[in-house]
Amino acid sequence: MPGGRIDYDLGISSAAGSQTVRVKSAWMTAPQTDSLRLEEGLAAWRGVPFEAKMDEKKYIRLGFESWSGRDDLSTTFAACHDAEYLYFAFDVKDDMIHPAPDSMGIFSGDCVEIFLDADAKRGPGKIKVDGKDFQILCAPGLSASGVCRMQTLPAKIEGVRAVYQKTAGGYVIEVAVPFSALGLNAEGTSSLGFDVAIDDADSGARKLQMVWSGTEEDYINPSEYGTLFLKKAKAGNETK
């Protein structure tokens, strides 16, 4: 089942009356797999489809005029899970890697932002983040590979791991997020609210941001997150 978009009509009632809103939401799957070793890079992701991408102007939320094409900033990405972790991999095209200095917020430079909503009642009517919303920011470093500079919001999320590796045209970031840190377990979870942003700064401050499903306000408003569906494997049929 490849990723895509779901468009549907949502009826909203209030004291002022009723209205119908057209909702557009992205979705993708996270198949069940054996435990991954992040240090193995994309070789460990063989058999997991990179079914989502951001490579067109329609994904740009900040810096529309500064984007010079897919080599400037774009990404394909994938997700999978095992009994303990959600895993994410991002193959980012970026012709000038410039992470933010330690004195600035990670989002001020090149980085990937992951947004997760563990609220079973999430949806377009939820317009403010709460204790079940999580943001993970991961930036590549200056060396060829290593551990990402990372920030989790609104507070520290225990057990998250993130590594990066530079490539000929950009960088790869891989992230492992424990279900337990989200207050979830793999067996009892069928889907999560999910979104991704990628930030770009060729020099100085951020000049460009792309967002997969929502808006530049994902960090405070989860109403336009997409959905990540956990695809359970049949016994003896985990993705290798």
Backbone as a ProteinNet text record, in pm:
[ID]
protein_1_A
[PRIMARY]
MPGGRIDYDLGISSAAGSQTVRVKSAWMTAPQTDSLRLEEGLAAWRGVPFEAKMDEKKYIRLGFESWSGRDDLSTTFAACHDAEYLYFAFDVKDDMIHPAPDSMGIFSGDCVEIFLDADAKRGPGKIKVDGKDFQILCAPGLSASGVCRMQTLPAKIEGVRAVYQKTAGGYVIEVAVPFSALGLNAEGTSSLGFDVAIDDADSGARKLQMVWSGTEEDYINPSEYGTLFLKKAKAGNETK
[TERTIARY]
84.2	0	88.1	102.8	187.2	121.4	202	146.8	68	-1	-80.2	-148.6	-262.9	-339.6	-485.2	-549	-690.7	-761.6	-860.6	-943	-1083.6	-1138.1	-1271.7	-1339.1	-1473.3	-1551.2	-1575.4	-1552.9	-1572.5	-1678.6	-1783	-1886.1	-1848	-1850.1	-1814.1	-1933.6	-1972.4	-2084.2	-2033.7	-2091.3	-2056.2	-2177.8	-2163.4	-2274.2	-2315.2	-2221.9	-2249.9	-2316.8	-2327.5	-2389.6	-2302.1	-2338.4	-2264.8	-2200.5	-2087.7	-2021.8	-1948.4	-1921.3	-1846.1	-1710.4	-1605.5	-1469.3	-1408.1	-1342.3	-1272.1	-1134.3	-1107.9	-982.4	-892.1	-767.2	-667.7	-556	-533.5	-437.3	-351.6	-221.8	-130.7	-126.2	-87.9	-74	35.9	92.6	190.4	188.8	258.5	260.5	397.9	397.8	520.1	511.5	564.6	554.4	633.8	591.5	664.4	790.7	899	1027.2	1107.6	1218.2	1313.8	1378.9	1440.9	1508.9	1616.7	1620.4	1719.5	1841.8	1955.7	2076.3	2099.4	2079.2	2089.3	2227.2	2328.9	2465.5	2489.7	2400	2418	2370.4	2312	2267.6	2150.1	2132.5	2016.2	2019	2134.9	2140.7	2047.5	2024.8	1936.3	1789.5	1761.4	1623.8	1579.6	1661	1620.5	1488.1	1394.6	1263.6	1160.1	1203.5	1109.5	1090.9	969.7	949.7	965	1039.9	1046.8	930.8	812	689	645.1	713.2	675.3	787.8	751.3	851.7	804.2	901.5	877.2	977	929.4	1020.3	955	850.2	780.2	750.4	719.7	692.9	571.8	478.3	357.3	386.9	504.9	540	605.8	641	712.6	617.3	659.3	580.6	650.2	782.2	860	968.9	991.9	1099.6	1070.8	948.3	905.5	997.5	1032.5	1111.3	1257.8	1303.3	1445.2	1476.6	1374	1396.3	1439.8	1554.7	1607.7	1593.3	1524.3	1501.9	1531.9	1515.2	1526.1	1664	1768.8	1903.3	1925.5	1849.5	1858.3	1799.1	1679.5	1616.8	1503.8	1508.9	1401.4	1434.3	1336.9	1362.6	1265.2	1309.5	1221.6	1239.7	1134.1	1147.8	1059.4	1095	1029.6	1015.1	925.6	906.5	882.5	918.3	885.8	884.3	852.2	848.3	875.5	917.8	924	848.4	871.8	795.3	828.7	944	988.4	998.3	1029.8	1062.5	984.6	963.2	931.2	1062.4	1082.4	1204.1	1167.8	1252.5	1235.1	1368.4	1363.1	1482.7	1448.9	1538.3	1519.8	1642.2	1620.7	1727.3	1710.2	1788.5	1770	1868	1816	1900	1919.1	2044.5	2076.7	2216.4	2224.8	2353.4	2450.6	2406.1	2495.7	2451.7	2522	2483.5	2535.2	2441.9	2477	2392.2	2433.3	2359.6	2374.9	2276.4	2282	2391	2457	2555.3	2484.5	2561.2	2504.2	2432.6	2469.9	2408.5	2269	2228	2097.7	2011.6	1881.7	1791.7	1820.4	1800.8	1831.5	1757.9	1632	1550.3	1604.5	1701.5	1759.1	1853.9	1894.2	1982.6	1924	2007.7	1962.2	1920.8	1800	1754.1	1625.6	1590.4	1463	1382.1	1252.8	1162.4	1054.6	1036.5	932.4	827.5	701	589.3	504.2	475.8	395.9	283.6	164.8	49.8	-5	9.3	-34.2	-177.1	-248.7	-385.8	-482.5	-555	-649.8	-765.2	-789	-897.9	-848.7	-728.8	-671.8	-757.3	-730.2	-802.9	-807.1	-876.3	-880.2	-936.2	-1015.8	-1071.1	-973.1	-858.7	-757.5	-658.9	-669.1	-591.2	-477.5	-458.3	-347.7	-276.1	-143.8	-67.8	-93.3	-80.3	-97.2	8.7	-12.4	87.9	107	22.8	37.8	100.4	147	214.4	363.8	441.7	586.9	654	761.1	840.2	985.4	1046.1	1185	1260.8	1363.3	1444.9	1582.4	1629.8	1757.2	1837.4	1962.7	2047.3	2173.6	2219.9	2349.5	2461.5	2574.8	2691.5	2785.1	2906.1	3003.1	3092.9	3102.7	3184.3	3106.5	3170	3106.9	2987.8	2991.3	2881.7	2893	2785.5	2790	2652.2	2647.1	2521.7	2466.2	2337.1	2274.8	2272.8	2287.1	2244.4	2092.2	2034.4	1892.3	1825.1	1700	1616.6	1477.9	1418.5	1282.1	1195.2	1072.9	981.1	846.2	768.5	795.8	898.4	933.8	1034.4	1118.2	1217	1303.8	1224.5	1240.3	1177.8	1285.8	1270	1374.1	1391.6	1518.8	1550	1553.1	1528.5	1533.2	1678.2	1702.4	1836.8	1831	1932.6	1935.2	2078.8	2103.1	2235.7	2223.8	2335.9	2336.7	2456.3	2445.6	2556.5	2548.1	2655.6	2655.7	2664	2599.5	2599.2	2651.7	2662.8	2714.4	2626.9	2496	2405.8	2334.6	2376.2	2306.7	2340.1	2238.2	2261.9	2144	2171.9	2070	2060.4	1938.6	1915.1	1824.3	1862.5	1782	1749.5	1626.6	1579.2	1505.7	1527.7	1454.8	1384.4	1252.1	1170.9	1103.1	1128.6	1063.9	912.3	833.9	690.4	662.7	741	717.8	730.4	818.4	836.2	714.8	633.1	511.3	388.7	409.9	298.2	218.7	284.6	217.1	288.8	225.2	292.9	258.2	349.1	332	208.3	185	75.5	-59.8	-73.1	-201.6	-217.2	-121.2	-124.6	-145	-246.4	-271.3	-231.2	-229.1	-192	-155	-83	-46.9	-63.2	-88.1	-74.6	72.4	102.8	242.4	264.4	374.4	414.6	566.1	617.9	761.4	785.3	886.9	934.7	1084.6	1133.3	1277.7	1312.8	1420.9	1465	1598.2	1619.4	1740	1796.8	1927.3	1999.2	2133.6	2149	2277	2386.6	2348.3	2439.8	2353.5	2401.6	2321.8	2197	2084.2	1959.4	1884.4	1782.9	1698.8	1638.3	1644.8	1587.4	1466.2	1446.4	1348.4	1297.3	1167.1	1109.9	1005.7	1010.9	908.5	836.6	706.2	625.5	541.7	537.3	472.1	320.5	257.4	110.8	55.5	114.8	57.2	111.5	143.5	183.3	310	356	471.9	440.2	314.5	275.2	249.3	303.8	288.6	329.5	426.2	478.4	377.8	274.2	171.2	32.1	14	-118.1	-109.4	-160.9	-150.9	-268	-354.6	-480.2	-461.1	-346.3	-324.6	-214.9	-179.3	-86	-145	-58	-101.5	-117.7	-123	-140.9	-35.7	22.2	115.2	44.3	21.1	-45.9	58.4	45.4	135.7	83	161.2	123	182.9	98	144	181.3	290.4	334.1	266.5	241.4	193.4	308.4	278.1	380.8	480.5	607.5	711.2	728	666.5	672.9	716.2	807.4	856.4	943.2	941.4	1026.8	1172.4	1251.6	1395.2	1473.7
-118.8	0	124.2	196	314.8	430.7	531.7	650.1	733	832.5	918.5	1026.4	1072.2	1174.5	1132.1	1171.4	1146.2	1280.8	1300.2	1420	1381.2	1450.3	1417.6	1541.8	1535.7	1645.8	1623.1	1727.7	1720.1	1821.1	1773.7	1862.9	1915.3	2047.4	2110.5	2190.8	2164.9	2237	2324.4	2443.9	2535.1	2619.7	2709.7	2797.1	2886.5	2914	3001.3	2927.3	2795.4	2718.1	2603.3	2544.9	2430.3	2464.7	2401.2	2419	2291.3	2277.2	2162.6	2210.2	2143.9	2180	2066.9	2099.7	2000.4	1976.8	1854.5	1821.6	1745.7	1788.8	1720.3	1671.9	1543.1	1486.3	1381.1	1384.2	1285	1161.8	1046.8	925.4	837.6	751.9	653.5	538.1	430.2	311.8	289.5	222.6	178.9	28.1	-49.9	-195.6	-249	-363.9	-429.5	-492.8	-484.7	-533.3	-591.3	-655.1	-693	-566.6	-577.5	-462.1	-410.5	-279	-216.5	-173.6	-174.1	-114.1	15.4	127.8	255.8	277.4	222	243.8	180.7	91.9	28.2	115.4	228.6	319.4	262.9	312.1	273.6	126.8	62	-81.1	-160.7	-111.8	-180.8	-165.6	-76.5	-46.5	-119.5	-213.5	-291.3	-361.9	-347.9	-408.4	-316.8	-201.6	-102.4	6.8	30.1	128.1	271.4	350.8	494.9	556.5	552.7	581.6	727.2	808.1	948.3	1038.5	1155.6	1247.2	1391.3	1480.1	1623.4	1673.4	1701.8	1741.4	1838.4	1906.3	2002	2128.9	2236.5	2364.7	2359.1	2266.1	2261.2	2227.7	2174.3	2140.7	2257.6	2363	2474.3	2556.5	2583.2	2665.9	2797.4	2797.6	2918.7	2929.1	3049.9	3071.5	3023.3	3038.1	2985.6	3030.5	3157.9	3212.1	3170.2	3117.4	3082.5	2942.5	2861.1	2722.3	2717.8	2654.4	2648.8	2511	2419.1	2287.6	2175.7	2051.5	1934.6	1918.4	1960.5	1949	2048.8	2156.7	2257	2201.9	2142.7	2078.8	1988.6	1863.7	1766.6	1642.9	1554.2	1431.2	1321.8	1199	1082.6	1022.4	960.9	906.6	785	709	581.8	566.4	475	441.8	292.1	235.6	97.2	84.5	-33.3	-50.2	-194.8	-213.7	-346.6	-340.2	-432.5	-437.3	-323	-260.6	-157.9	-18.1	-8.1	122.2	153	282.3	336.8	382.7	350.9	392	482.4	582.2	672.5	690.2	701.3	729.3	837.6	934.6	1047.7	1059.2	1049.6	1067.2	1207.8	1301.8	1444	1489.3	1557.1	1623.5	1767.8	1808.6	1944.7	1976.6	2072.3	2097.8	2179.2	2226.9	2300.9	2274.7	2185.8	2147.2	2249.8	2306	2412.8	2398.9	2312.1	2300.2	2426.3	2453.7	2571.4	2555.6	2663.7	2655.2	2624.6	2577.9	2538.5	2653.4	2776.9	2893.2	2924	2853.8	2878.2	2752.8	2769.1	2655.1	2567	2437	2341.9	2377.8	2423	2453.9	2572.9	2645.9	2760.2	2717.9	2591.3	2540.6	2417.3	2344	2221.8	2119.1	2067.2	1965.2	1901.2	1791.4	1722.7	1734.3	1765	1772.7	1665.2	1585.4	1481.6	1523.7	1515.8	1546.8	1422	1386.3	1267.8	1304.6	1253.3	1275.4	1139.3	1107.1	977.5	980.4	1088.5	1104.6	1025.3	930.9	850.4	934.7	1051.7	1139	1255.4	1241.9	1349	1371.2	1482.5	1510.9	1660.1	1702.1	1843.9	1934.4	1878.5	1960.1	1989.4	1921.3	1942.7	2047.9	2168.4	2280.4	2325.4	2257.5	2291.1	2163.2	2170.4	2055.2	2034.9	1909.5	1877.3	1775.2	1708.7	1615.4	1490.7	1469.8	1353.3	1388.2	1512.9	1556.2	1567.8	1523.7	1519.7	1574.4	1649.4	1702.7	1662.2	1606.2	1562.5	1631.2	1708.2	1778.7	1714.8	1682.6	1613.6	1683.5	1717.3	1788.1	1709.2	1712.9	1651.3	1733.6	1668.9	1740.1	1780.6	1821.6	1868.6	1756.5	1646.6	1534.2	1449	1343.1	1260.6	1182.4	1144.3	1068.9	1081.5	1044.8	1050.8	1058.8	1098.9	1115	1253.9	1261.2	1389.8	1480.5	1608.7	1704.6	1696.5	1683.2	1652.3	1731.9	1764.8	1830	1768.7	1743.1	1691.6	1787.8	1807.8	1902.7	1836.1	1880.3	1994.1	1965	1840	1804.2	1689.4	1648.6	1540.5	1411.4	1344.7	1216.1	1110.6	1031	935.7	826.8	795.1	679.4	702.5	824.8	851.7	851.7	785.4	782	833.8	907.2	960.7	969.8	921.9	926.7	984.1	1033.5	1089.8	1037.5	1047.3	1013.6	1104.5	1172.9	1259.5	1175.5	1223.9	1156.8	1252.6	1204.5	1288.6	1411.2	1396.9	1508.4	1563.7	1525.2	1574.5	1493	1435.7	1357.9	1264.5	1162	1067.7	1080.6	1086.3	1083.2	965.9	889.5	777.9	802.1	771	798.9	677.3	645.5	539.9	601.5	582.2	641.1	528.5	514.4	407.3	431.2	329	341.6	383.6	330.6	360.1	508.6	578.6	722.1	802.2	742.8	808.5	764.8	679.3	626.6	522.4	452.9	356.8	222.2	120.8	-5	-45.4	-114.8	-146.5	-232.3	-328.2	-421.5	-351.7	-252.7	-186	-59.4	-30.9	93.3	61.9	121.1	100.9	221.5	341.4	461.7	573.7	671.4	792.1	912.3	1027.9	1150.9	1172.3	1219.7	1222.1	1331.8	1402.5	1498.1	1513.7	1569.2	1589.3	1727.4	1795.3	1919	1904.9	1964.8	1974.5	2122.2	2161.8	2301.1	2313.7	2429.6	2450.4	2589	2594.7	2721.1	2707.3	2768.3	2757.8	2836.6	2942.9	3022.1	3107.5	3132.7	3213.7	3140.5	3212.9	3158	3077.8	3005	2924.9	3010.1	2956	3026.9	2956.3	2828	2747.1	2636.5	2609.7	2496.6	2427.4	2294	2212.6	2131.7	2113	2034.6	1936.3	1813.4	1705	1718.7	1740.6	1743.2	1874	1925.5	2037.9	2173.8	2254.9	2393.3	2425.5	2548.2	2594.9	2609	2592.7	2600.8	2462.7	2359.3	2223.8	2213.6	2294.8	2283.9	2330.4	2403.1	2444.7	2396.8	2354.8	2317.2	2185.4	2076	1944.4	1910.4	2005.1	1973.8	1924.7	1955.2	1914	1809.3	1744.7	1632.9	1525.9	1448.4	1330.7	1213.3	1092.6	971.9	868.8	808.6	697.8	570.7	480.1	353.7	246	177.2	67.2	-59.9	-114.1	-234	-355.5	-439	-555.7	-668.4	-735.5	-848.5	-975.4	-1062.6	-1196	-1275.7	-1371.7	-1450.4	-1507	-1483.8	-1535	-1456.3	-1334.3	-1259	-1116.4	-1093.3	-958.5	-912.5	-779.7	-722.1	-736.7	-784.1	-801.4	-684.1
0	0	0	-110.4	-114.8	-43.7	-7.5	55.7	-43.5	7.8	-78.1	1	-47.8	19.9	29.3	138.5	158.8	162	77.5	79.6	123.8	221.8	268.9	325.5	337	392.2	540.4	620.8	764.5	805.3	872.8	924.2	1061.1	1079.4	1206.1	1255.8	1380	1440.4	1554.3	1567	1675	1706.8	1805.1	1841.7	1726.5	1638.4	1524.1	1408.8	1419.5	1313.2	1268.2	1156.1	1102.6	969.2	940.9	812.6	775.1	648.1	597.9	548.5	595.4	558.8	477.8	367.4	287.9	346.9	390.3	456.1	358.6	351.4	268.6	360.1	363.8	457.3	389.2	417.1	361.4	450.9	394.3	472.9	415	499.3	456.4	556	522.4	607.9	669.5	783.3	851	869.2	775.9	787.1	905.8	954.4	1062.2	1005.5	1081.2	1033.2	1148.4	1115.2	1218	1272.8	1389.5	1447.9	1353.1	1337	1249.9	1329.8	1263.5	1317.6	1240.5	1307.8	1238.7	1177.6	1240.9	1192.8	1055.5	1010.2	879.6	764.4	792.1	686.3	608.1	486	406.3	364.5	375.5	344.7	435.1	556.9	649.8	611.6	517.6	479.4	353.2	305.8	188.7	215.8	125.4	142	203.6	257.7	311.3	206.3	157.4	50.2	98.4	21.7	45	-32.7	30.2	-41.9	-31.6	48.1	63.4	14.2	-32.5	-85.4	-73.3	-76	-90.7	-194.8	-313.8	-421.3	-519.4	-475.6	-560.4	-480.8	-552.9	-487.8	-395.5	-421.8	-340	-194.7	-165.4	-27.6	46.5	-22.9	38.7	125.3	248.9	340.2	372.2	370.1	394.1	288.4	233.9	138.2	-2	-46.9	-176.5	-289.8	-291.1	-402.2	-398.9	-285.3	-273.8	-324.6	-351.2	-393	-538.6	-564.6	-701.1	-764.7	-698.1	-756.2	-658	-704.4	-616.4	-556.4	-626.8	-570.1	-457.5	-458.8	-352.7	-223.8	-232.3	-117.2	-163.8	-125.1	-147.5	-65	-51.4	23.8	-15.2	-3	1.9	140.8	193.5	328	348.3	451.3	480.8	630.9	669.3	810.6	823	936.2	968.3	1119.5	1169.7	1314.8	1352.5	1477.5	1536.2	1669.2	1757.5	1881.7	1977.2	1958.7	2052.8	1993.4	1863.3	1806	1678.4	1657.4	1525.9	1464.2	1336.3	1267.5	1149.7	1126.5	1013.2	941.7	809.3	729.6	628.5	615.3	525.1	435.1	305.5	206.8	150.2	202.1	172.8	65.6	-35.4	-134.3	-89.8	-75.3	-31.2	-82.6	-174.1	-240.1	-156.1	-40.2	49.2	193.2	262.7	398.2	497.9	573.9	667.6	794.7	887	1013.8	1097.5	1180.8	1267.1	1372.6	1410.8	1520.4	1651.4	1749	1877.5	1947.2	1912.6	1976.3	1922.1	1815.6	1753.5	1760.7	1746.4	1743.3	1623.6	1638	1531.2	1402.7	1414	1296.3	1217	1272.4	1201.8	1090.6	1089.2	986.3	920.4	848.2	782.6	887.6	875	968.3	918.7	983.1	961.4	1089.8	1076.2	1190.3	1175.8	1279.7	1283.5	1385.6	1346.1	1435.2	1452.4	1577.1	1607.8	1704.5	1677	1763.6	1805.7	1934.2	1986.6	2039.8	2014.3	2063	1975.4	2034.2	1957.7	1903.6	1963.4	1920.3	1834.4	1780.6	1698.7	1573.1	1504.8	1381.8	1356.2	1250	1213.5	1321.9	1413.5	1520.5	1632.2	1633.5	1736.7	1687.1	1738.6	1683.4	1774.8	1888	1977.4	2019.5	2026.5	2073	2222.1	2265.7	2406.6	2447	2558.7	2610.5	2527.7	2425.6	2339.2	2204.7	2191.4	2068.2	2093	1994.5	2009.9	1883.6	1903.1	1792.1	1812.8	1707.9	1713.8	1601.1	1634.7	1536.4	1530.8	1410	1392.4	1284	1314.7	1219.9	1189.7	1063.4	1031.9	1093.4	1114.2	1165	1052.9	1089.6	991.4	940	1014.8	970.1	871.2	819.7	716.9	770	897.3	958.2	1108.7	1177.8	1322.6	1383.5	1509.8	1582.9	1555.5	1528	1498.3	1621.7	1599.3	1701.2	1704	1822.3	1830	1940.3	1916.8	2017	2011.9	2128	2132.9	2211.9	2165.7	2227.8	2249.3	2350.3	2438.4	2546.8	2566.1	2665.3	2610.2	2686.7	2643.8	2626.9	2513.1	2488.3	2508.8	2610.4	2647.5	2542	2513.2	2430.7	2281.2	2233.3	2089.7	2043.3	1930	1871.3	1727.8	1685.8	1549.2	1500.5	1378.7	1317.4	1177.3	1126.9	991.7	913.7	783.9	694.6	573.2	541.7	424.7	298.1	191.2	61.9	-44.3	-166.2	-274.4	-298	-275.2	-303.3	-183	-61.2	57	179.5	243.2	364.3	390.1	469.2	516.3	667.4	718.4	863.1	895.5	997.6	1047	1193.9	1231.8	1366.8	1421.6	1548.6	1618.6	1738.1	1747	1853.5	1931	2060.8	2137.3	2148.9	2127.2	2150.2	2294.8	2387.5	2529.4	2559.9	2488.2	2510.3	2466	2378.8	2330.2	2409.2	2509.6	2587.1	2510.4	2416.8	2330	2334.6	2276.4	2247.8	2105.5	2041.2	1899.1	1874.5	1961.4	1940.7	1943.5	2030.2	2045.2	1963.7	1873.6	1795.2	1648.4	1587.8	1444.9	1361.3	1422.8	1347.9	1443.7	1390.2	1464.6	1372.7	1433.4	1358.1	1326.8	1206.7	1161.8	1058.7	1073.6	970.9	972.4	863.5	846.2	786.9	838.2	777.6	753.9	645.4	623.9	608.2	675.1	676.1	603.8	543.4	464.2	490.4	515.6	532.9	464.5	350.7	279.3	348.7	417.8	500.1	591.7	712.6	803.5	848.2	853.1	904.5	799	843.6	754.7	643	519.9	406.2	347.2	384.7	314.9	407.1	398.6	470.2	383.4	380.1	316.1	423.7	405.6	499.7	419.3	465.5	391.2	386.9	501.6	507	561.2	667.7	739.7	698.2	799.1	774.7	852.5	836.3	911.6	1060.7	1099	1239.7	1300.3	1240.3	1294.1	1440.7	1481.6	1617.9	1723.4	1681.7	1776.4	1736.2	1612.5	1562.1	1484.9	1542.9	1478.1	1386.4	1358.2	1289.5	1146.7	1085.4	946.3	932	1041.9	1031.9	939.9	877.5	804.4	900.2	844.3	924.5	888	989.7	972.5	1017.1	923.2	953.9	980.5	1092.4	1123.7	1058.2	968.1	894.2	963.2	1018.3	1092.5	996.5	1026.1	943.3	988.3	894.1	928	989.2	1069.7	1137.5	1035.8	1059.8	972.1	845	838.1	713.6	736.2	833.5	858.7	741.3	719.8	616.1	656.9	564.3	592	534.8
[MASK]
++++++++++++++++++++++++++++++++++++++++++++++++++++++++++++++++++++++++++++++++++++++++++++++++++++++++++++++++++++++++++++++++++++++++++++++++++++++++++++++++++++++++++++++++++++++++++++++++++++++++++++++++++++++++++++++++++++++++++++++++

